């Protein structure tokens, strides 16, 4: 992976278990606005470097509700 601190990059294989985001939305009666197209998640951890960027990632709302797991 270009820019990674490892010589040949890195790879991982994980298995997550948790609750589907769509089920949480349903339980809490959360209904995104009809014009909403994306959902953004922000990591709770601090950046690795003092001036580094925090982790934040956006996903198409339709995809997120189809397969996102809160783990």
Predicted model as a PDB file, atoms N, CA, C, CB and O in Angstrom, pLDDT in the B-factor column:
MODEL        1                                                                  
ATOM      1  N   UNK A   1       0.850  -1.169   0.000  1.00 52.00           N  
ATOM      2  CA  UNK A   1       0.000   0.000   0.000  1.00 52.00           C  
ATOM      3  C   UNK A   1       0.893   1.228   0.000  1.00 52.00           C  
ATOM      4  CB  UNK A   1      -0.966   0.000   1.216  1.00 52.00           C  
ATOM      5  O   UNK A   1       1.684   1.421   0.923  1.00 52.00           O  
ATOM      6  N   UNK A   2       0.777   2.037  -1.000  1.00 62.00           N  
ATOM      7  CA  UNK A   2       1.617   3.224  -1.115  1.00 62.00           C  
ATOM      8  C   UNK A   2       1.396   4.148   0.085  1.00 62.00           C  
ATOM      9  CB  UNK A   2       1.321   3.971  -2.433  1.00 62.00           C  
ATOM     10  O   UNK A   2       0.265   4.464   0.454  1.00 62.00           O  
ATOM     11  N   UNK A   3       2.499   4.565   0.673  1.00 63.00           N  
ATOM     12  CA  UNK A   3       2.432   5.492   1.795  1.00 63.00           C  
ATOM     13  C   UNK A   3       2.362   4.815   3.149  1.00 63.00           C  
ATOM     14  CB  UNK A   3       1.258   6.377   1.636  1.00 63.00           C  
ATOM     15  O   UNK A   3       2.473   5.487   4.175  1.00 63.00           O  
ATOM     16  N   UNK A   4       2.183   3.506   3.179  1.00 62.00           N  
ATOM     17  CA  UNK A   4       2.154   2.782   4.452  1.00 62.00           C  
ATOM     18  C   UNK A   4       3.574   2.648   4.981  1.00 62.00           C  
ATOM     19  CB  UNK A   4       1.494   1.381   4.287  1.00 62.00           C  
ATOM     20  O   UNK A   4       4.513   2.590   4.187  1.00 62.00           O  
ATOM     21  N   UNK A   5       3.761   2.597   6.294  1.00 68.00           N  
ATOM     22  CA  UNK A   5       5.112   2.506   6.848  1.00 68.00           C  
ATOM     23  C   UNK A   5       5.731   1.105   6.704  1.00 68.00           C  
ATOM     24  CB  UNK A   5       5.085   2.898   8.312  1.00 68.00           C  
ATOM     25  O   UNK A   5       6.851   0.893   7.168  1.00 68.00           O  
ATOM     26  N   UNK A   6       5.049   0.162   6.087  1.00 69.00           N  
ATOM     27  CA  UNK A   6       5.578  -1.180   5.925  1.00 69.00           C  
ATOM     28  C   UNK A   6       6.154  -1.340   4.531  1.00 69.00           C  
ATOM     29  CB  UNK A   6       4.492  -2.231   6.185  1.00 69.00           C  
ATOM     30  O   UNK A   6       5.681  -0.717   3.580  1.00 69.00           O  
ATOM     31  N   UNK A   7       7.165  -2.168   4.413  1.00 65.00           N  
ATOM     32  CA  UNK A   7       7.858  -2.340   3.147  1.00 65.00           C  
ATOM     33  C   UNK A   7       6.936  -2.849   2.039  1.00 65.00           C  
ATOM     34  CB  UNK A   7       9.016  -3.289   3.325  1.00 65.00           C  
ATOM     35  O   UNK A   7       6.968  -2.321   0.928  1.00 65.00           O  
ATOM     36  N   UNK A   8       6.128  -3.852   2.316  1.00 65.00           N  
ATOM     37  CA  UNK A   8       5.271  -4.445   1.283  1.00 65.00           C  
ATOM     38  C   UNK A   8       3.782  -4.206   1.537  1.00 65.00           C  
ATOM     39  CB  UNK A   8       5.533  -5.935   1.193  1.00 65.00           C  
ATOM     40  O   UNK A   8       2.944  -4.931   1.000  1.00 65.00           O  
ATOM     41  N   UNK A   9       3.449  -3.223   2.330  1.00 65.00           N  
ATOM     42  CA  UNK A   9       2.038  -2.952   2.609  1.00 65.00           C  
ATOM     43  C   UNK A   9       1.529  -3.819   3.739  1.00 65.00           C  
ATOM     44  CB  UNK A   9       1.193  -3.175   1.365  1.00 65.00           C  
ATOM     45  O   UNK A   9       2.312  -4.434   4.462  1.00 65.00           O  
ATOM     46  N   UNK A  10       0.231  -3.867   3.888  1.00 70.00           N  
ATOM     47  CA  UNK A  10      -0.366  -4.628   4.977  1.00 70.00           C  
ATOM     48  C   UNK A  10      -1.697  -5.194   4.513  1.00 70.00           C  
ATOM     49  CB  UNK A  10      -0.550  -3.748   6.239  1.00 70.00           C  
ATOM     50  O   UNK A  10      -2.321  -4.687   3.581  1.00 70.00           O  
ATOM     51  N   UNK A  11      -2.105  -6.232   5.171  1.00 75.00           N  
ATOM     52  CA  UNK A  11      -3.382  -6.853   4.843  1.00 75.00           C  
ATOM     53  C   UNK A  11      -3.954  -7.434   6.131  1.00 75.00           C  
ATOM     54  CB  UNK A  11      -3.221  -7.959   3.734  1.00 75.00           C  
ATOM     55  O   UNK A  11      -3.204  -7.850   7.014  1.00 75.00           O  
ATOM     56  N   UNK A  12      -5.250  -7.462   6.236  1.00 80.00           N  
ATOM     57  CA  UNK A  12      -5.894  -8.040   7.405  1.00 80.00           C  
ATOM     58  C   UNK A  12      -7.108  -8.847   7.001  1.00 80.00           C  
ATOM     59  CB  UNK A  12      -6.289  -6.952   8.395  1.00 80.00           C  
ATOM     60  O   UNK A  12      -7.687  -8.641   5.934  1.00 80.00           O  
ATOM     61  N   UNK A  13      -7.475  -9.747   7.851  1.00 86.00           N  
ATOM     62  CA  UNK A  13      -8.657 -10.571   7.630  1.00 86.00           C  
ATOM     63  C   UNK A  13      -9.391 -10.633   8.961  1.00 86.00           C  
ATOM     64  CB  UNK A  13      -8.285 -12.017   7.093  1.00 86.00           C  
ATOM     65  O   UNK A  13      -8.891 -11.225   9.918  1.00 86.00           O  
ATOM     66  N   UNK A  14     -10.567 -10.030   9.029  1.00 85.00           N  
ATOM     67  CA  UNK A  14     -11.294  -9.946  10.292  1.00 85.00           C  
ATOM     68  C   UNK A  14     -12.734 -10.398  10.108  1.00 85.00           C  
ATOM     69  CB  UNK A  14     -11.252  -8.517  10.848  1.00 85.00           C  
ATOM     70  O   UNK A  14     -13.256 -10.456   8.995  1.00 85.00           O  
ATOM     71  N   UNK A  15     -13.347 -10.710  11.218  1.00 88.00           N  
ATOM     72  CA  UNK A  15     -14.765 -11.061  11.219  1.00 88.00           C  
ATOM     73  C   UNK A  15     -15.421 -10.234  12.325  1.00 88.00           C  
ATOM     74  CB  UNK A  15     -14.989 -12.621  11.438  1.00 88.00           C  
ATOM     75  O   UNK A  15     -15.016 -10.298  13.486  1.00 88.00           O  
ATOM     76  N   UNK A  16     -16.431  -9.465  11.953  1.00 86.00           N  
ATOM     77  CA  UNK A  16     -17.136  -8.622  12.912  1.00 86.00           C  
ATOM     78  C   UNK A  16     -18.521  -9.191  13.189  1.00 86.00           C  
ATOM     79  CB  UNK A  16     -17.243  -7.176  12.392  1.00 86.00           C  
ATOM     80  O   UNK A  16     -19.154  -9.794  12.323  1.00 86.00           O  
ATOM     81  N   UNK A  17     -18.968  -8.982  14.417  1.00 91.00           N  
ATOM     82  CA  UNK A  17     -20.351  -9.292  14.778  1.00 91.00           C  
ATOM     83  C   UNK A  17     -20.927  -8.053  15.431  1.00 91.00           C  
ATOM     84  CB  UNK A  17     -20.446 -10.543  15.734  1.00 91.00           C  
ATOM     85  O   UNK A  17     -20.230  -7.328  16.141  1.00 91.00           O  
ATOM     86  N   UNK A  18     -22.192  -7.819  15.188  1.00 94.00           N  
ATOM     87  CA  UNK A  18     -22.814  -6.644  15.761  1.00 94.00           C  
ATOM     88  C   UNK A  18     -24.241  -6.518  15.292  1.00 94.00           C  
ATOM     89  CB  UNK A  18     -22.032  -5.398  15.408  1.00 94.00           C  
ATOM     90  O   UNK A  18     -24.866  -7.489  14.867  1.00 94.00           O  
ATOM     91  N   UNK A  19     -24.740  -5.311  15.377  1.00 96.00           N  
ATOM     92  CA  UNK A  19     -26.127  -5.003  15.039  1.00 96.00           C  
ATOM     93  C   UNK A  19     -26.150  -4.245  13.709  1.00 96.00           C  
ATOM     94  CB  UNK A  19     -26.813  -4.168  16.174  1.00 96.00           C  
ATOM     95  O   UNK A  19     -25.329  -3.355  13.486  1.00 96.00           O  
ATOM     96  N   UNK A  20     -27.077  -4.592  12.842  1.00 96.00           N  
ATOM     97  CA  UNK A  20     -27.201  -3.876  11.572  1.00 96.00           C  
ATOM     98  C   UNK A  20     -27.673  -2.443  11.813  1.00 96.00           C  
ATOM     99  CB  UNK A  20     -28.176  -4.611  10.626  1.00 96.00           C  
ATOM    100  O   UNK A  20     -28.580  -2.200  12.609  1.00 96.00           O  
ATOM    101  N   UNK A  21     -27.046  -1.508  11.117  1.00 95.00           N  
ATOM    102  CA  UNK A  21     -27.422  -0.099  11.243  1.00 95.00           C  
ATOM    103  C   UNK A  21     -28.892   0.103  10.918  1.00 95.00           C  
ATOM    104  CB  UNK A  21     -26.558   0.773  10.325  1.00 95.00           C  
ATOM    105  O   UNK A  21     -29.574   0.875  11.592  1.00 95.00           O  
ATOM    106  N   UNK A  22     -29.392  -0.586   9.890  1.00 96.00           N  
ATOM    107  CA  UNK A  22     -30.803  -0.404   9.512  1.00 96.00           C  
ATOM    108  C   UNK A  22     -31.736  -0.841  10.643  1.00 96.00           C  
ATOM    109  CB  UNK A  22     -31.124  -1.200   8.229  1.00 96.00           C  
ATOM    110  O   UNK A  22     -32.810  -0.263  10.810  1.00 96.00           O  
ATOM    111  N   UNK A  23     -31.339  -1.858  11.425  1.00 97.00           N  
ATOM    112  CA  UNK A  23     -32.162  -2.298  12.545  1.00 97.00           C  
ATOM    113  C   UNK A  23     -32.166  -1.268  13.675  1.00 97.00           C  
ATOM    114  CB  UNK A  23     -31.666  -3.645  13.067  1.00 97.00           C  
ATOM    115  O   UNK A  23     -33.181  -1.075  14.343  1.00 97.00           O  
ATOM    116  N   UNK A  24     -31.026  -0.609  13.883  1.00 97.00           N  
ATOM    117  CA  UNK A  24     -30.957   0.459  14.893  1.00 97.00           C  
ATOM    118  C   UNK A  24     -31.838   1.629  14.459  1.00 97.00           C  
ATOM    119  CB  UNK A  24     -29.483   0.935  15.105  1.00 97.00           C  
ATOM    120  O   UNK A  24     -32.585   2.182  15.267  1.00 97.00           O  
ATOM    121  N   UNK A  25     -31.751   2.003  13.186  1.00 97.00           N  
ATOM    122  CA  UNK A  25     -32.600   3.072  12.674  1.00 97.00           C  
ATOM    123  C   UNK A  25     -34.076   2.723  12.872  1.00 97.00           C  
ATOM    124  CB  UNK A  25     -32.303   3.329  11.184  1.00 97.00           C  
ATOM    125  O   UNK A  25     -34.869   3.559  13.304  1.00 97.00           O  
ATOM    126  N   UNK A  26     -34.424   1.502  12.557  1.00 97.00           N  
ATOM    127  CA  UNK A  26     -35.827   1.076  12.678  1.00 97.00           C  
ATOM    128  C   UNK A  26     -36.282   1.110  14.134  1.00 97.00           C  
ATOM    129  CB  UNK A  26     -36.015  -0.342  12.101  1.00 97.00           C  
ATOM    130  O   UNK A  26     -37.369   1.605  14.432  1.00 97.00           O  
ATOM    131  N   UNK A  27     -35.456   0.586  15.044  1.00 98.00           N  
ATOM    132  CA  UNK A  27     -35.804   0.536  16.468  1.00 98.00           C  
ATOM    133  C   UNK A  27     -35.985   1.945  17.045  1.00 98.00           C  
ATOM    134  CB  UNK A  27     -34.717  -0.220  17.256  1.00 98.00           C  
ATOM    135  O   UNK A  27     -36.873   2.184  17.864  1.00 98.00           O  
ATOM    136  N   UNK A  28     -35.122   2.875  16.600  1.00 97.00           N  
ATOM    137  CA  UNK A  28     -35.172   4.252  17.112  1.00 97.00           C  
ATOM    138  C   UNK A  28     -36.050   5.167  16.268  1.00 97.00           C  
ATOM    139  CB  UNK A  28     -33.776   4.826  17.182  1.00 97.00           C  
ATOM    140  O   UNK A  28     -36.139   6.366  16.534  1.00 97.00           O  
ATOM    141  N   UNK A  29     -36.692   4.608  15.261  1.00 98.00           N  
ATOM    142  CA  UNK A  29     -37.559   5.359  14.358  1.00 98.00           C  
ATOM    143  C   UNK A  29     -36.817   6.524  13.700  1.00 98.00           C  
ATOM    144  CB  UNK A  29     -38.778   5.879  15.114  1.00 98.00           C  
ATOM    145  O   UNK A  29     -37.346   7.629  13.577  1.00 98.00           O  
ATOM    146  N   UNK A  30     -35.560   6.244  13.275  1.00 96.00           N  
ATOM    147  CA  UNK A  30     -34.761   7.235  12.569  1.00 96.00           C  
ATOM    148  C   UNK A  30     -35.088   7.127  11.085  1.00 96.00           C  
ATOM    149  CB  UNK A  30     -33.229   7.032  12.832  1.00 96.00           C  
ATOM    150  O   UNK A  30     -34.985   6.054  10.490  1.00 96.00           O  
ATOM    151  N   UNK A  31     -35.478   8.240  10.504  1.00 95.00           N  
ATOM    152  CA  UNK A  31     -35.818   8.278   9.084  1.00 95.00           C  
ATOM    153  C   UNK A  31     -35.015   9.382   8.413  1.00 95.00           C  
ATOM    154  CB  UNK A  31     -37.345   8.500   8.876  1.00 95.00           C  
ATOM    155  O   UNK A  31     -35.340  10.562   8.548  1.00 95.00           O  
ATOM    156  N   UNK A  32     -33.966   9.001   7.691  1.00 95.00           N  
ATOM    157  CA  UNK A  32     -33.172  10.039   7.014  1.00 95.00           C  
ATOM    158  C   UNK A  32     -34.045  10.858   6.066  1.00 95.00           C  
ATOM    159  CB  UNK A  32     -32.000   9.401   6.234  1.00 95.00           C  
ATOM    160  O   UNK A  32     -35.006  10.354   5.485  1.00 95.00           O  
ATOM    161  N   UNK A  33     -33.694  12.112   5.930  1.00 96.00           N  
ATOM    162  CA  UNK A  33     -34.414  12.994   5.013  1.00 96.00           C  
ATOM    163  C   UNK A  33     -34.380  12.401   3.616  1.00 96.00           C  
ATOM    164  CB  UNK A  33     -33.807  14.420   5.015  1.00 96.00           C  
ATOM    165  O   UNK A  33     -33.393  11.768   3.240  1.00 96.00           O  
ATOM    166  N   UNK A  34     -35.411  12.588   2.863  1.00 95.00           N  
ATOM    167  CA  UNK A  34     -35.517  11.993   1.527  1.00 95.00           C  
ATOM    168  C   UNK A  34     -34.405  12.444   0.575  1.00 95.00           C  
ATOM    169  CB  UNK A  34     -36.859  12.335   0.926  1.00 95.00           C  
ATOM    170  O   UNK A  34     -34.105  11.749  -0.396  1.00 95.00           O  
ATOM    171  N   UNK A  35     -33.801  13.588   0.843  1.00 97.00           N  
ATOM    172  CA  UNK A  35     -32.717  14.065  -0.019  1.00 97.00           C  
ATOM    173  C   UNK A  35     -31.339  13.562   0.430  1.00 97.00           C  
ATOM    174  CB  UNK A  35     -32.718  15.585  -0.050  1.00 97.00           C  
ATOM    175  O   UNK A  35     -30.346  13.784  -0.264  1.00 97.00           O  
ATOM    176  N   UNK A  36     -31.270  12.886   1.584  1.00 96.00           N  
ATOM    177  CA  UNK A  36     -29.979  12.386   2.092  1.00 96.00           C  
ATOM    178  C   UNK A  36     -29.438  11.315   1.165  1.00 96.00           C  
ATOM    179  CB  UNK A  36     -30.125  11.823   3.530  1.00 96.00           C  
ATOM    180  O   UNK A  36     -30.148  10.381   0.793  1.00 96.00           O  
ATOM    181  N   UNK A  37     -28.179  11.458   0.797  1.00 97.00           N  
ATOM    182  CA  UNK A  37     -27.550  10.489  -0.094  1.00 97.00           C  
ATOM    183  C   UNK A  37     -26.357   9.791   0.539  1.00 97.00           C  
ATOM    184  CB  UNK A  37     -27.117  11.167  -1.360  1.00 97.00           C  
ATOM    185  O   UNK A  37     -25.980   8.706   0.096  1.00 97.00           O  
ATOM    186  N   UNK A  38     -25.753  10.384   1.566  1.00 97.00           N  
ATOM    187  CA  UNK A  38     -24.563   9.823   2.200  1.00 97.00           C  
ATOM    188  C   UNK A  38     -24.710   9.848   3.716  1.00 97.00           C  
ATOM    189  CB  UNK A  38     -23.303  10.595   1.772  1.00 97.00           C  
ATOM    190  O   UNK A  38     -25.465  10.645   4.272  1.00 97.00           O  
ATOM    191  N   UNK A  39     -23.972   8.960   4.366  1.00 94.00           N  
ATOM    192  CA  UNK A  39     -23.865   8.945   5.817  1.00 94.00           C  
ATOM    193  C   UNK A  39     -22.376   8.961   6.132  1.00 94.00           C  
ATOM    194  CB  UNK A  39     -24.592   7.688   6.455  1.00 94.00           C  
ATOM    195  O   UNK A  39     -21.594   8.289   5.461  1.00 94.00           O  
ATOM    196  N   UNK A  40     -21.980   9.717   7.140  1.00 92.00           N  
ATOM    197  CA  UNK A  40     -20.568   9.859   7.476  1.00 92.00           C  
ATOM    198  C   UNK A  40     -20.314   9.323   8.874  1.00 92.00           C  
ATOM    199  CB  UNK A  40     -20.124  11.331   7.374  1.00 92.00           C  
ATOM    200  O   UNK A  40     -21.060   9.603   9.813  1.00 92.00           O  
ATOM    201  N   UNK A  41     -19.242   8.542   8.991  1.00 86.00           N  
ATOM    202  CA  UNK A  41     -18.811   8.018  10.286  1.00 86.00           C  
ATOM    203  C   UNK A  41     -17.467   8.638  10.624  1.00 86.00           C  
ATOM    204  CB  UNK A  41     -18.721   6.456  10.271  1.00 86.00           C  
ATOM    205  O   UNK A  41     -16.606   8.794   9.757  1.00 86.00           O  
ATOM    206  N   UNK A  42     -17.293   8.990  11.892  1.00 83.00           N  
ATOM    207  CA  UNK A  42     -16.028   9.554  12.342  1.00 83.00           C  
ATOM    208  C   UNK A  42     -15.485   8.687  13.460  1.00 83.00           C  
ATOM    209  CB  UNK A  42     -16.197  11.024  12.810  1.00 83.00           C  
ATOM    210  O   UNK A  42     -16.210   8.325  14.387  1.00 83.00           O  
ATOM    211  N   UNK A  43     -14.195   8.353  13.368  1.00 77.00           N  
ATOM    212  CA  UNK A  43     -13.559   7.533  14.400  1.00 77.00           C  
ATOM    213  C   UNK A  43     -13.444   8.298  15.708  1.00 77.00           C  
ATOM    214  CB  UNK A  43     -12.174   7.069  13.940  1.00 77.00           C  
ATOM    215  O   UNK A  43     -13.289   9.519  15.707  1.00 77.00           O  
ATOM    216  N   UNK A  44     -13.519   7.585  16.818  1.00 77.00           N  
ATOM    217  CA  UNK A  44     -13.431   8.214  18.132  1.00 77.00           C  
ATOM    218  C   UNK A  44     -11.979   8.364  18.577  1.00 77.00           C  
ATOM    219  CB  UNK A  44     -14.214   7.402  19.162  1.00 77.00           C  
ATOM    220  O   UNK A  44     -11.689   9.123  19.502  1.00 77.00           O  
ATOM    221  N   UNK A  45     -11.062   7.641  17.922  1.00 76.00           N  
ATOM    222  CA  UNK A  45      -9.661   7.701  18.304  1.00 76.00           C  
ATOM    223  C   UNK A  45      -9.023   9.006  17.839  1.00 76.00           C  
ATOM    224  CB  UNK A  45      -8.904   6.508  17.730  1.00 76.00           C  
ATOM    225  O   UNK A  45      -9.578   9.719  17.004  1.00 76.00           O  
ATOM    226  N   UNK A  46      -7.858   9.305  18.389  1.00 75.00           N  
ATOM    227  CA  UNK A  46      -7.125  10.513  18.022  1.00 75.00           C  
ATOM    228  C   UNK A  46      -6.229  10.222  16.829  1.00 75.00           C  
ATOM    229  CB  UNK A  46      -6.291  11.039  19.212  1.00 75.00           C  
ATOM    230  O   UNK A  46      -5.848   9.073  16.608  1.00 75.00           O  
ATOM    231  N   UNK A  47      -5.889  11.251  16.058  1.00 76.00           N  
ATOM    232  CA  UNK A  47      -4.961  11.049  14.939  1.00 76.00           C  
ATOM    233  C   UNK A  47      -3.621  10.505  15.444  1.00 76.00           C  
ATOM    234  CB  UNK A  47      -4.744  12.373  14.168  1.00 76.00           C  
ATOM    235  O   UNK A  47      -3.214  10.797  16.568  1.00 76.00           O  
ATOM    236  N   UNK A  48      -2.943   9.719  14.615  1.00 73.00           N  
ATOM    237  CA  UNK A  48      -1.666   9.120  14.999  1.00 73.00           C  
ATOM    238  C   UNK A  48      -0.566  10.174  15.138  1.00 73.00           C  
ATOM    239  CB  UNK A  48      -1.251   8.069  13.973  1.00 73.00           C  
ATOM    240  O   UNK A  48       0.317  10.049  15.987  1.00 73.00           O  
ATOM    241  N   UNK A  49      -0.625  11.194  14.313  1.00 78.00           N  
ATOM    242  CA  UNK A  49       0.377  12.254  14.358  1.00 78.00           C  
ATOM    243  C   UNK A  49      -0.248  13.528  14.919  1.00 78.00           C  
ATOM    244  CB  UNK A  49       0.971  12.512  12.950  1.00 78.00           C  
ATOM    245  O   UNK A  49      -1.447  13.756  14.757  1.00 78.00           O  
ATOM    246  N   UNK A  50       0.568  14.366  15.583  1.00 80.00           N  
ATOM    247  CA  UNK A  50       0.010  15.595  16.187  1.00 80.00           C  
ATOM    248  C   UNK A  50      -0.818  16.447  15.230  1.00 80.00           C  
ATOM    249  CB  UNK A  50       1.127  16.436  16.731  1.00 80.00           C  
ATOM    250  O   UNK A  50      -1.861  16.971  15.621  1.00 80.00           O  
ATOM    251  N   UNK A  51      -0.376  16.591  13.992  1.00 82.00           N  
ATOM    252  CA  UNK A  51      -1.108  17.400  13.019  1.00 82.00           C  
ATOM    253  C   UNK A  51      -1.849  16.532  12.013  1.00 82.00           C  
ATOM    254  CB  UNK A  51      -0.157  18.336  12.290  1.00 82.00           C  
ATOM    255  O   UNK A  51      -2.256  17.011  10.955  1.00 82.00           O  
ATOM    256  N   UNK A  52      -2.025  15.249  12.343  1.00 77.00           N  
ATOM    257  CA  UNK A  52      -2.659  14.317  11.417  1.00 77.00           C  
ATOM    258  C   UNK A  52      -4.163  14.492  11.341  1.00 77.00           C  
ATOM    259  CB  UNK A  52      -2.342  12.910  11.813  1.00 77.00           C  
ATOM    260  O   UNK A  52      -4.788  15.083  12.222  1.00 77.00           O  
ATOM    261  N   UNK A  53      -4.719  13.969  10.279  1.00 76.00           N  
ATOM    262  CA  UNK A  53      -6.165  14.050  10.084  1.00 76.00           C  
ATOM    263  C   UNK A  53      -6.876  12.976  10.908  1.00 76.00           C  
ATOM    264  CB  UNK A  53      -6.519  13.901   8.588  1.00 76.00           C  
ATOM    265  O   UNK A  53      -6.354  11.876  11.090  1.00 76.00           O  
ATOM    266  N   UNK A  54      -8.040  13.297  11.392  1.00 76.00           N  
ATOM    267  CA  UNK A  54      -8.877  12.345  12.100  1.00 76.00           C  
ATOM    268  C   UNK A  54      -9.516  11.424  11.065  1.00 76.00           C  
ATOM    269  CB  UNK A  54      -9.962  13.070  12.966  1.00 76.00           C  
ATOM    270  O   UNK A  54      -9.682  11.800   9.905  1.00 76.00           O  
ATOM    271  N   UNK A  55      -9.872  10.217  11.494  1.00 78.00           N  
ATOM    272  CA  UNK A  55     -10.506   9.279  10.565  1.00 78.00           C  
ATOM    273  C   UNK A  55     -11.970   9.656  10.368  1.00 78.00           C  
ATOM    274  CB  UNK A  55     -10.386   7.823  11.084  1.00 78.00           C  
ATOM    275  O   UNK A  55     -12.719   9.800  11.334  1.00 78.00           O  
ATOM    276  N   UNK A  56     -12.367   9.813   9.119  1.00 83.00           N  
ATOM    277  CA  UNK A  56     -13.752  10.085   8.768  1.00 83.00           C  
ATOM    278  C   UNK A  56     -13.996   9.468   7.399  1.00 83.00           C  
ATOM    279  CB  UNK A  56     -14.065  11.630   8.773  1.00 83.00           C  
ATOM    280  O   UNK A  56     -13.154   9.562   6.506  1.00 83.00           O  
ATOM    281  N   UNK A  57     -15.147   8.841   7.242  1.00 87.00           N  
ATOM    282  CA  UNK A  57     -15.432   8.164   5.981  1.00 87.00           C  
ATOM    283  C   UNK A  57     -16.918   8.281   5.674  1.00 87.00           C  
ATOM    284  CB  UNK A  57     -14.997   6.674   6.036  1.00 87.00           C  
ATOM    285  O   UNK A  57     -17.755   8.094   6.557  1.00 87.00           O  
ATOM    286  N   UNK A  58     -17.241   8.587   4.436  1.00 93.00           N  
ATOM    287  CA  UNK A  58     -18.638   8.683   4.010  1.00 93.00           C  
ATOM    288  C   UNK A  58     -18.984   7.512   3.110  1.00 93.00           C  
ATOM    289  CB  UNK A  58     -18.904  10.017   3.283  1.00 93.00           C  
ATOM    290  O   UNK A  58     -18.165   7.058   2.310  1.00 93.00           O  
ATOM    291  N   UNK A  59     -20.209   7.033   3.253  1.00 94.00           N  
ATOM    292  CA  UNK A  59     -20.730   5.934   2.437  1.00 94.00           C  
ATOM    293  C   UNK A  59     -22.070   6.340   1.855  1.00 94.00           C  
ATOM    294  CB  UNK A  59     -20.869   4.629   3.270  1.00 94.00           C  
ATOM    295  O   UNK A  59     -22.809   7.103   2.477  1.00 94.00           O  
ATOM    296  N   UNK A  60     -22.394   5.844   0.673  1.00 97.00           N  
ATOM    297  CA  UNK A  60     -23.741   6.076   0.161  1.00 97.00           C  
ATOM    298  C   UNK A  60     -24.760   5.513   1.172  1.00 97.00           C  
ATOM    299  CB  UNK A  60     -23.925   5.413  -1.256  1.00 97.00           C  
ATOM    300  O   UNK A  60     -24.616   4.385   1.644  1.00 97.00           O  
ATOM    301  N   UNK A  61     -25.759   6.291   1.487  1.00 96.00           N  
ATOM    302  CA  UNK A  61     -26.748   5.895   2.492  1.00 96.00           C  
ATOM    303  C   UNK A  61     -27.388   4.555   2.159  1.00 96.00           C  
ATOM    304  CB  UNK A  61     -27.826   6.962   2.619  1.00 96.00           C  
ATOM    305  O   UNK A  61     -27.568   3.714   3.040  1.00 96.00           O  
ATOM    306  N   UNK A  62     -27.730   4.355   0.898  1.00 95.00           N  
ATOM    307  CA  UNK A  62     -28.375   3.098   0.496  1.00 95.00           C  
ATOM    308  C   UNK A  62     -27.472   1.898   0.817  1.00 95.00           C  
ATOM    309  CB  UNK A  62     -28.715   3.123  -1.019  1.00 95.00           C  
ATOM    310  O   UNK A  62     -27.951   0.886   1.328  1.00 95.00           O  
ATOM    311  N   UNK A  63     -26.172   2.005   0.520  1.00 95.00           N  
ATOM    312  CA  UNK A  63     -25.229   0.918   0.800  1.00 95.00           C  
ATOM    313  C   UNK A  63     -25.065   0.723   2.304  1.00 95.00           C  
ATOM    314  CB  UNK A  63     -23.863   1.205   0.149  1.00 95.00           C  
ATOM    315  O   UNK A  63     -25.042  -0.407   2.792  1.00 95.00           O  
ATOM    316  N   UNK A  64     -24.950   1.831   3.036  1.00 95.00           N  
ATOM    317  CA  UNK A  64     -24.749   1.738   4.485  1.00 95.00           C  
ATOM    318  C   UNK A  64     -25.932   1.034   5.156  1.00 95.00           C  
ATOM    319  CB  UNK A  64     -24.555   3.143   5.092  1.00 95.00           C  
ATOM    320  O   UNK A  64     -25.738   0.204   6.044  1.00 95.00           O  
ATOM    321  N   UNK A  65     -27.148   1.362   4.735  1.00 95.00           N  
ATOM    322  CA  UNK A  65     -28.311   0.735   5.365  1.00 95.00           C  
ATOM    323  C   UNK A  65     -28.470  -0.723   4.921  1.00 95.00           C  
ATOM    324  CB  UNK A  65     -29.584   1.525   5.032  1.00 95.00           C  
ATOM    325  O   UNK A  65     -29.147  -1.503   5.591  1.00 95.00           O  
ATOM    326  N   UNK A  66     -27.862  -1.085   3.819  1.00 95.00           N  
ATOM    327  CA  UNK A  66     -27.976  -2.464   3.330  1.00 95.00           C  
ATOM    328  C   UNK A  66     -27.022  -3.405   4.065  1.00 95.00           C  
ATOM    329  CB  UNK A  66     -27.699  -2.516   1.825  1.00 95.00           C  
ATOM    330  O   UNK A  66     -27.340  -4.581   4.244  1.00 95.00           O  
ATOM    331  N   UNK A  67     -25.828  -2.896   4.503  1.00 92.00           N  
ATOM    332  CA  UNK A  67     -24.862  -3.855   5.027  1.00 92.00           C  
ATOM    333  C   UNK A  67     -23.958  -3.377   6.144  1.00 92.00           C  
ATOM    334  CB  UNK A  67     -24.032  -4.307   3.946  1.00 92.00           C  
ATOM    335  O   UNK A  67     -23.016  -4.088   6.494  1.00 92.00           O  
ATOM    336  N   UNK A  68     -24.193  -2.208   6.721  1.00 92.00           N  
ATOM    337  CA  UNK A  68     -23.324  -1.715   7.793  1.00 92.00           C  
ATOM    338  C   UNK A  68     -23.661  -2.393   9.119  1.00 92.00           C  
ATOM    339  CB  UNK A  68     -23.452  -0.184   7.933  1.00 92.00           C  
ATOM    340  O   UNK A  68     -24.822  -2.502   9.513  1.00 92.00           O  
ATOM    341  N   UNK A  69     -22.596  -2.846   9.794  1.00 93.00           N  
ATOM    342  CA  UNK A  69     -22.722  -3.477  11.111  1.00 93.00           C  
ATOM    343  C   UNK A  69     -22.080  -2.564  12.127  1.00 93.00           C  
ATOM    344  CB  UNK A  69     -22.066  -4.898  11.142  1.00 93.00           C  
ATOM    345  O   UNK A  69     -20.951  -2.116  11.928  1.00 93.00           O  
ATOM    346  N   UNK A  70     -22.783  -2.273  13.227  1.00 90.00           N  
ATOM    347  CA  UNK A  70     -22.201  -1.531  14.342  1.00 90.00           C  
ATOM    348  C   UNK A  70     -21.551  -2.558  15.238  1.00 90.00           C  
ATOM    349  CB  UNK A  70     -23.278  -0.673  15.121  1.00 90.00           C  
ATOM    350  O   UNK A  70     -22.233  -3.323  15.921  1.00 90.00           O  
ATOM    351  N   UNK A  71     -20.222  -2.575  15.234  1.00 83.00           N  
ATOM    352  CA  UNK A  71     -19.477  -3.601  15.967  1.00 83.00           C  
ATOM    353  C   UNK A  71     -18.754  -2.998  17.149  1.00 83.00           C  
ATOM    354  CB  UNK A  71     -18.480  -4.304  15.049  1.00 83.00           C  
ATOM    355  O   UNK A  71     -18.072  -3.711  17.885  1.00 83.00           O  
TER     356      UNK A  71                                                      
ENDMDL                                                                          
END                                                                             
